[in-house]
Every structure is written in structure tokens, then in C-alpha cells.
């Protein structure tokens, strides 16, 4: 029996060109509201994946996202946001797209049809059994993704997939198969819409939960964020003011001196503890 792609089935809406702008937007939003529920249904699998990723990253493993087209771009986007947000090296979460960086802005013809290319690209990173490979494909049939998952699994790497069709070929190649079935797209087959939104949500969940579990968040604050602009310096300074009960100028000075909120907190707390020990020693000597 031929594999059926729900993502390619006809839209529930007809004659889109005859709708008013308001009708178009309301109907798109009506479809978008279905995405969160579809993602929620896969939370147990996402949790299982995060636990496995965290275990492996604590041993020195990495995350590799691979996809083509919109799926590949979303993986690259998620990976690129980890260093500035959580202060992690850019070598720990890596996004690869069929066709290379050129494909981020311009389609690269037939790049997604090469079943060998993804694995060849992974070999350049000297992948090992501590790493996790996540293939992203809305259709669940992308040869580039199928090929890399198959080879990764054959070589002992842990694998996962994110697709929007149930029982897809991509899912069959993964140790953990996440399937967010969002139904037909508003524009028939335009999987950059609901499918893309679903994939973005899942990627956010995976990377955010992983970073929290790895200690890159304190309370609900990004205490390891990179100070790449004035807004982030201001945000970090306010964090220190609240956490340490100090004034703005002192907070800003500490932050710029130590470069992350967490480093500044650790230094300040260390100074307090040292001062406390000195005071106790002084009392004992009297």
C-alpha cells in the first residue's frame, strides 16, 4: 500500500482567492490553533528524547539537526540561537541543511534527493556514539533525511525524527519518532505553514528543555546569555540587581567584568563567603 501524506491532502478551504483579507487571516489562524494540540499529543516522546539527549550531552555528546527546505532552515535556526541564548559553544548543537548554507536563502535543486550526502556531512564532524542525530522532514519522505538517519543508526548513534505524517519512512529509521499530525495545510501542500509551525515548536521544546536540564537557566532566567547588545546588557544588569540586591551601576560593572550573569553571581557570592569567613576568623582571634 502506498504511503499516504496527510500533509499533501487538499485544503479544507476552497476558492481562497475569493476570500477577503480578514477571512484569509481568520481561517489561517483557525488552522494554526490546531498545531499546539497536535504537539501536546507527542509530549511523552519529546520528553523521552530530551532525557536521552541530556544524558548523552553530559558525557560530551552533541545534537545534530538535519533537514531540507523549511525543515532544514528551522533546524539551523534553532541551533544558531543556542550560543547567544544559553552561552553554549556553537559546536554542541549543529544544524545542517540539504544543499549547504546556500540553501538557507536559495533553493538548491535536487539536494534533498541525495541519500548519501547527509551522512558524508556528519562524518566531517567526527560523529560518535555520544551524539544525537535528529532528522526533520514534514513529509517524512525526504531522502536526505532518511539516508542520514539510516547510516547514523547503523553506526550506533542515537536517532530521532520530526515529521507531520504518521508512519512515515523517516519515522521508521529513528529510535524515537515524533509525529505531529496537523492535517491539511491552508494552502494545499504548503508545509511551511502548520507543519513548519509544529516543527518550530518541537525544536524549541527540545533545545529549551535540554538547556534547562543542563543548568543553563536559573529560576526562569537566561543566566548564561551572551552580552551581544545593549538590550541584553540591560537585562543582565536587572537580573543581578534583583538576585544580589545591589544597585544598577554595581550590577552593570559586575556583569561586564565577568561576562555572564551566572559568573557575576558566583563571584559576588564567593566574595561574600570569603568576607564572612574573615569576619569569623577575626572574632575567634579576639
N, C-alpha and C positions, 0 to 999 in steps of 0.2 A: 504493500500500500504506500502510495506517495505521501511524503511528509507535507502536512497542511500548515501553511503560515497564516496565523491569525493576523499578523502584522500587515499582510498584503490583502486582506479581505476588504470588500467595498465599505466605504464610509457609511455611517448611519444617517448622514445628511446628504440631501440631493440639491442640485442646482445652486451651488454655493455662490456663483456669480450674481444671482438674483437677490441675495440677502443684503440688507443694509449693513453698514459698518457695525452698528450696535448689535445686530443679530449675529453677525460673524463672531464678534468678541464674546458674547454671552454663550454661544454654542461651543466655542473653543474652551472657554473656562469650565463649562459643564463637563466636558470630556476630561479636562485636566484634573478635576476633583476626584476622578476615579483612580488616579495614579497612587495617591497616598495609601488607599485601602489595599491596592494590589501589592504595594511594597510591604505593608504591615503583615500580610499573609506569609511573607518569606523571612520575617524577623528571626525565627529559630535557626534557619540555615545561615543567615548573615551572622548571627551570634556564634555559631559553630565555627564559621570561617575566621572571625576575629580572634577567637580563643586560640586557634591553630596558628594564626599569623603572629600573635603576641608571643606565644611560646617559642616560635622559631626566631623571631627578631631578637629576643633576649639571648639567644645563642649566637647571634651575629648574622641572622638571615635578612633578606631584603624582600620587597614586594615589586613585582613586575606586572604592569598593566599592558595588555596588547589588544589592539582593535584596528578596524579600518573605518574610514569616513568619520561620521559623527561619533561613533563609539570610540574610535581611536583618539579623536580630539578630546573627548571627555576624560579619558584616562590620562592623557598628557596634562590636561588642565588640573586634575586632582593631584597628580604627582608634583606639579610645579608649585602648588600652593603649600606644600608641607614645610619646606625650609623657612620661608618667611613667617608662617603662622606658628610653627612649633619649634623652630630653631634646630631642626634635624639636618644633617648633611644631605645634599641632593643625590647622594649615591645610595640612599636607603629605600626610597620609593621612586621608581623609574617608569615612565610612560613611553611606550613605543607605538608608532602608528605605521600601518602599511604604506609604503611609499616614502617614508622618512619625513623629516621636518618640512619639506616642500609641500607635503600633503596636508599640513595644518591650514594652509591658505588656498591651495590649488589642488583639484583632483588629480591623482596620478593614475592613469588608465591601467587597468588590469592588475594593479599592485595587490589588491585583496584576493586575487585568484591564485597567488603563489603559495603553495602549501609548505614549502621548504624555507622561505625567507625569514619567517619569524624566529625559527629555531636558530638559524645562522646568526641572526642579530643577537639573540640571547647568548650564544657562545662567546661573542665578543666581550661579554661582561663576566666571563668565567663563572657561570651559574653553578650552584652546588645544591646539595640536598637540604640545606637550611632555608633555601629561598622558596617563595610562593609565587606562582605564575597565575594571573587572573586574566582570562580571555573574555573580551566584551564584544558581543555581537547581537544586535537587536533581533535579527532574523534567526540567529542560531545556526546559520549555514555557511558563514564566511570561511573559505578555505584557509586563508592566512591564519585565522584563529584556531580552526580545527587542527591544522598541521602543528602549530606550536604547542598546543595542549597535549597532543598525542606524543610528540617527541619528549616533552618535559616529563610526562608521566612515565614513559618508558625508561627515562634516565633517573627516576627516583625523586623528582621534585614534586612538591605538593601543588595541586592544581585546583582552580575554581573557575566557574563561568558565570556570566551575567547575560541572560537572554530574555526575550519577550515572547517566545513561543514555547509551549510545553513539549517536552520530549524531543527536543531538537538534537541534531547531530553534535553540536557544540557541547550540550549538556552531557551527552554520552561519553565524552572524553575527559570529563572533570571529576575530581574526587568529591567536590561539593558543587552542585548545580543550582544556581539561584535563577528562578524563572518568574519574572514579573509580567504577568499576562494582563496587559492593559486594554486589549481589544483593538478593534479597527481604529485607524487614525482619522482625524477630522478630514484631512486631505488624504485620499486613499494612498496608502503605501509610504507616506511621508514620516518615516520613523524618527526623524529629528524632533518630532513633536512629543507625544505622550511617551513613546519608548525612550527617547533621549532624556526626558524629564525623569523617568523612572531610573534610568541608569545613573544619572547625576545624583539622585537621592541616595541610591545604594552605595555609590562610591564615597559620598560624604559620610555616610554611616560607618563604612568600613574604616576609612582613614581617621575619622574623628575618634571613634571608639578605641581604635588601636593606639592613637597618641595619648589618650587619657589613661588607658591601661598601662602605658609605658612611662607614666609620670610626667608628661609634658604639660599638664594642666594642674593648677592648684585652686581648689574651690571650684570656681567656674571661669577662671581667668587664664589667658594665654601667657603664662609667666616666662616662656622661652622665646617669644616672638622676636624677630629681628627688628632693629630700630632703623627702618629704611626710609622713614619720612617723619615730618613734624607731627602728624596726627598720632603716629604710634609712640613717639616720644612723650607726647602729652598723655596718652592713655596709660603708658607705663608709669609715668610720674604719679598719676592719680592712684594707680594700684598701690604704689609704695606709700603714699600719704595715708591711705586707708588701712593698709596692713601694719605699718610701723608707727602710725600716729605721729608723723613728722610733718614739717611744713613743705610747701611746694619747692622752694629753692633747694633745700636739703635733699628732697626726693629726686629732683631732676639731676642734681650733681652726682648722687649715688648711682643713678641709672646710667648716665653717660660714662661714668668711671668704670662700671662693671658690665655694661652692655646688655644685660638681660635683667628682668625683674627678679628672677629666682637667684641669680648671682648676687644681686644687691641685697636681697633679703638674707641670704646665707651670710654675707659679710657683716651686715648690721647685727644680726643675731649673735654671730661669733664675737663681735666686739662687746656686745652686752654681757655675754657669758664670761669673757675674759675680765671685764671690769668687775663683775660680781665675784669672781674668784680672787681677784686682787684685794677687793674690799674685805672678804672673809679672812684672807691671809693677814691683812693688817690688823683686824680685830684680834686674831689669835696671838699676834706678836706683842700686843699691848699688855 
